[in-house]
Amino acid sequence: MKPTKVIVFLTVVILLMGLVLGISCGGQRPTNVFSVGSGPYAIAFDGANIWVANQSGDNVTKLKASDGSLLATYGVGSQPVGIAFDGANIWVANMLSRSVTKL
Protein backbone atom coordinates (compact mmCIF):
# COMPACT_ATOMS: atom_id res chain seq x y z
CA MET A 1 0.00 0.00 0.00
CA LYS A 2 1.44 3.39 -1.06
CA PRO A 3 1.47 6.22 1.48
CA THR A 4 -0.88 9.07 0.70
CA LYS A 5 0.70 12.44 0.11
CA VAL A 6 -0.82 15.29 2.02
CA ILE A 7 0.05 18.82 0.99
CA VAL A 8 -0.61 21.52 3.55
CA PHE A 9 -0.62 25.17 2.54
CA LEU A 10 0.21 27.60 5.29
CA THR A 11 -0.40 31.30 5.08
CA VAL A 12 1.39 33.64 7.45
CA VAL A 13 0.53 37.29 7.85
CA ILE A 14 3.29 39.61 9.00
CA LEU A 15 2.69 43.12 10.30
CA LEU A 16 5.56 45.43 9.47
CA MET A 17 5.87 49.20 9.12
CA GLY A 18 2.34 49.91 7.96
CA LEU A 19 2.08 46.87 5.68
CA VAL A 20 0.34 43.51 5.86
CA LEU A 21 2.36 40.85 4.05
CA GLY A 22 0.75 37.55 3.02
CA ILE A 23 3.39 34.82 2.80
CA SER A 24 2.81 31.33 1.43
CA CYS A 25 4.72 28.42 2.97
CA GLY A 26 6.03 27.33 -0.43
CA GLY A 27 7.68 30.63 -1.23
CA GLN A 28 10.24 32.95 0.26
CA ARG A 29 8.66 36.19 -0.97
CA PRO A 30 5.42 37.88 0.07
CA THR A 31 2.51 36.85 -2.11
CA ASN A 32 0.64 40.09 -1.43
CA VAL A 33 1.43 43.37 0.28
CA PHE A 34 -1.32 45.68 1.57
CA SER A 35 -0.96 49.11 3.15
CA VAL A 36 -2.61 49.68 6.50
CA GLY A 37 -2.34 52.35 9.20
CA SER A 38 0.61 53.47 11.30
CA GLY A 39 2.22 50.90 13.57
CA PRO A 40 0.23 47.73 12.78
CA TYR A 41 0.37 45.60 15.91
CA ALA A 42 -2.37 42.96 15.94
CA ILE A 43 -4.56 41.18 13.41
CA ALA A 44 -7.88 39.29 13.36
CA PHE A 45 -9.90 37.47 10.70
CA ASP A 46 -13.71 37.32 10.75
CA GLY A 47 -14.23 34.85 7.90
CA ALA A 48 -14.45 37.53 5.20
CA ASN A 49 -12.28 40.45 6.34
CA ILE A 50 -8.88 41.10 7.86
CA TRP A 51 -8.82 43.58 10.74
CA VAL A 52 -5.56 45.28 11.73
CA ALA A 53 -5.06 47.21 14.99
CA ASN A 54 -2.74 50.12 14.25
CA GLN A 55 -0.99 50.96 17.51
CA SER A 56 0.53 54.29 16.47
CA GLY A 57 -2.53 55.48 14.56
CA ASP A 58 -5.11 54.73 17.26
CA ASN A 59 -7.31 53.06 14.66
CA VAL A 60 -8.29 49.75 13.08
CA THR A 61 -8.06 49.02 9.36
CA LYS A 62 -10.56 46.66 7.73
CA LEU A 63 -9.38 44.90 4.55
CA LYS A 64 -11.34 42.60 2.26
CA ALA A 65 -9.59 39.24 2.67
CA SER A 66 -10.16 38.11 -0.92
CA ASP A 67 -8.26 40.98 -2.54
CA GLY A 68 -6.83 43.20 0.23
CA SER A 69 -8.88 46.24 -0.71
CA LEU A 70 -9.39 48.84 2.01
CA LEU A 71 -12.98 48.75 3.26
CA ALA A 72 -12.83 51.10 6.25
CA THR A 73 -10.75 52.66 9.00
CA TYR A 74 -12.24 52.98 12.48
CA GLY A 75 -11.02 55.24 15.26
CA VAL A 76 -10.57 53.40 18.57
CA GLY A 77 -8.96 54.17 21.93
CA SER A 78 -5.35 55.10 22.50
CA GLN A 79 -2.70 52.57 21.41
CA PRO A 80 -4.71 49.50 20.33
CA VAL A 81 -2.62 46.40 21.05
CA GLY A 82 -5.08 43.53 20.73
CA ILE A 83 -7.95 42.58 18.46
CA ALA A 84 -10.35 39.63 18.44
CA PHE A 85 -13.47 38.38 16.64
CA ASP A 86 -16.11 36.66 18.79
CA GLY A 87 -18.29 35.39 15.96
CA ALA A 88 -20.36 38.57 15.79
CA ASN A 89 -18.22 41.56 16.80
CA ILE A 90 -14.67 42.84 16.59
CA TRP A 91 -13.18 43.76 19.99
CA VAL A 92 -10.13 46.00 20.36
CA ALA A 93 -8.00 46.32 23.51
CA ASN A 94 -6.60 49.84 23.89
CA MET A 95 -3.57 49.94 26.18
CA LEU A 96 -3.04 53.64 26.96
CA SER A 97 -6.71 54.53 27.29
CA ARG A 98 -7.29 51.38 29.37
CA SER A 99 -10.42 50.57 27.41
CA VAL A 100 -12.01 48.07 25.05
CA THR A 101 -13.75 49.14 21.84
CA LYS A 102 -16.52 47.09 20.23
CA LEU A 103 -16.78 47.48 16.45
C-alpha positions in Angstrom: 0.0 0.0 0.0 1.4 3.4 -1.1 1.5 6.2 1.5 -0.9 9.1 0.7 0.7 12.4 0.1 -0.8 15.3 2.0 0.1 18.8 1.0 -0.6 21.5 3.6 -0.6 25.2 2.5 0.2 27.6 5.3 -0.4 31.3 5.1 1.4 33.6 7.4 0.5 37.3 7.8 3.3 39.6 9.0 2.7 43.1 10.3 5.6 45.4 9.5 5.9 49.2 9.1 2.3 49.9 8.0 2.1 46.9 5.7 0.3 43.5 5.9 2.4 40.8 4.1 0.8 37.6 3.0 3.4 34.8 2.8 2.8 31.3 1.4 4.7 28.4 3.0 6.0 27.3 -0.4 7.7 30.6 -1.2 10.2 32.9 0.3 8.7 36.2 -1.0 5.4 37.9 0.1 2.5 36.9 -2.1 0.6 40.1 -1.4 1.4 43.4 0.3 -1.3 45.7 1.6 -1.0 49.1 3.1 -2.6 49.7 6.5 -2.3 52.3 9.2 0.6 53.5 11.3 2.2 50.9 13.6 0.2 47.7 12.8 0.4 45.6 15.9 -2.4 43.0 15.9 -4.6 41.2 13.4 -7.9 39.3 13.4 -9.9 37.5 10.7 -13.7 37.3 10.7 -14.2 34.9 7.9 -14.4 37.5 5.2 -12.3 40.5 6.3 -8.9 41.1 7.9 -8.8 43.6 10.7 -5.6 45.3 11.7 -5.1 47.2 15.0 -2.7 50.1 14.2 -1.0 51.0 17.5 0.5 54.3 16.5 -2.5 55.5 14.6 -5.1 54.7 17.3 -7.3 53.1 14.7 -8.3 49.8 13.1 -8.1 49.0 9.4 -10.6 46.7 7.7 -9.4 44.9 4.6 -11.3 42.6 2.3 -9.6 39.2 2.7 -10.2 38.1 -0.9 -8.3 41.0 -2.5 -6.8 43.2 0.2 -8.9 46.2 -0.7 -9.4 48.8 2.0 -13.0 48.8 3.3 -12.8 51.1 6.2 -10.8 52.7 9.0 -12.2 53.0 12.5 -11.0 55.2 15.3 -10.6 53.4 18.6 -9.0 54.2 21.9 -5.3 55.1 22.5 -2.7 52.6 21.4 -4.7 49.5 20.3 -2.6 46.4 21.0 -5.1 43.5 20.7 -7.9 42.6 18.5 -10.4 39.6 18.4 -13.5 38.4 16.6 -16.1 36.7 18.8 -18.3 35.4 16.0 -20.4 38.6 15.8 -18.2 41.6 16.8 -14.7 42.8 16.6 -13.2 43.8 20.0 -10.1 46.0 20.4 -8.0 46.3 23.5 -6.6 49.8 23.9 -3.6 49.9 26.2 -3.0 53.6 27.0 -6.7 54.5 27.3 -7.3 51.4 29.4 -10.4 50.6 27.4 -12.0 48.1 25.1 -13.7 49.1 21.8 -16.5 47.1 20.2 -16.8 47.5 16.4 
